[in-house]
Amino acid sequence: MPAAANKVFTALADPTRRAIFERLARNGELTVRALTDKAGVSQPAVSKHLGVLKLAGLVHDRHQGRQTHYRVRPKGLAPLIDWMGFYAAFWEDRLDRLEDLLKRMEQ
């Protein structure tokens, strides 16, 4: 598995990070404070999770005064989509072959 895909999988493996990512995807750009208010964890923990998401290429930050705003980088999901596409084709081929085998066995 490519390193980029590993980073995405690792970042999204944590339920708190997944929830933060999903919130950003649903709501658009949010500040760290706004994310902390509903995250159920401390502001330092949210900041740490955002750092992991940023290193994985899943979020982008923008500084405005004392606040940092985060938003989703949709292109950051590309390694995950590529990985899923590969396995979708892999399993589709396997299932087609199984279907052919079952048809031959019926005859």
C-alpha positions, 0 to 999 in steps of 0.5 A: 500500500502506498505511503499516502494511503497509509497516512489516510487510513491511519488518520481516519482510523481514530473515531475522534479524528473521523468525527472531526473530519466528518464535521468539517465535511458537513459544515465547511470551514470551522475554527478549532474552538468550534470543533472543540465545543462539540468534540467531547475532548480538550482543545489540545486534543482537537489540535493534535487530531487536526495536526494528524489530519493535516499531515495526511493531507485531509484538511487545510488550515487558514490563520486569521488573527488568533484563530485557525480555521480548518476545512476539508481537502477533498483531494486528500481522499484520493489515495483512499479512493484509488485503493477502493477502486483497485479492490472493487475491480479485484472483487468484481473480477473474482465474483464474475469468475465464481459466477461462471464457475457456478454456471458451469457446475449447474450444466 
